[in-house]
Amino acid sequence: MAKYVHTLLFACPNCKLPIAISQIREEGNVEDVDSIPLKIKCTHCEKSSNVIAASAKNHYVDAWPFEDWP
C-alpha cells in the first residue's frame, strides 16, 4: 500500500518567485487534489495568499511506500 506526496509549485502573486507546498494524500490523482484550498506564504516577500491547488504552475505526485511512514 502506498500513500502519495503531492508537491505543488506556485508563483507568488506579489513578487512572482516560486512557492512550493507538499501534502501527503491517500489519493494519487492530480484531479482529486485540484479543488483543495491552500494558504501560501512567500518566504521572500512574506505575503500570504489563498489559492486552490488547480492554480499551481506545476504539480508533481510521487507514490511513497506505506512501510516508510511512521
N, C-alpha and C positions, 0 to 999 in steps of 0.2 A: 504494500500500500504506500502511496506517495501523497505528499502534500505539495503545494505549488507556491513558489515565490514569484510574485508579480513585482517587477520594477518598472516604474513609470517615470518618464523624463518630461518635465515641463519647462517652458521658458517663463522666467519671472515677468509678470505683466508690467513691472516698473522698469527694471534695468536690462531685461532680456537675457540675463545669464541663466544657465541651467540649474534646475532644482530636481533632484532625484528622490523618489519616495518608493519604499519597498513595503509590501504586505504579504503576509502568509495567508493563503486561502485553501479551502478544500477543493475549489473549482480550478480547472486548468485552462478554461476557455477565456479568451480576452473579452468576449461578449458578456460573460457573467459578471465582469468587474466594471464594465463601462459606465454603468449608471451610479456607481458609488460616489457620494460627495466626499471631498477631501479638503482639508485646510493645509495650504502650503506656506512656508515661510522661507524667504531668501536669506541665505547666510551672508550675502554680500551687502545688500541694501537694507535688509531686515524688515521688508514689507511683507505682510501676510495677505493671502488671498484665498477665497473659497472657489474651488473648481470641481468639475466632475472628471472622473477617470478618462472618459472618452476624449477629453480635450488635450490629453498628453501628446507630445510630439512623437514619442516612441513608447512602446510597451513591450517588455520582454517577459517571458514566462519560462521558468525552469522547474522541472519536477525535482523534488527532493525526497530521497528515501525516508520512509517513516522511522526506520531504526536509528537514523541520525538525529531525531528530535528528542529533546529531553522529556 
